[in-house]
Amino acid sequence: MPRKIIKKGKKPHKNKPTSKKYTKYKIEGDKITRERSCPRCGPGIFLMKAKDRLYCGRCHYSEFQSKKEVAPKA
């Protein structure tokens, strides 16, 4: 006996999350400055900011910040 084929309808469109590249730049007057970039990969690759370190997702470079540098939130 053949199996029943259950047809699924068209899936609803989901919007992709927006890029947050604009958070990696600072505007000071008429100049645009980049945030911290990876020393191995070059100026096009930014470092991710975690709680206690800076990390490059491309080459896995990481810089650990000392506990004195990290400002407490409260």
Helices and strands as residue ranges (DSSP letters): G 21-24, E 25-28, E 31-34, E 37-38, E 42-46, E 48-49, E 53-55, E 62-64
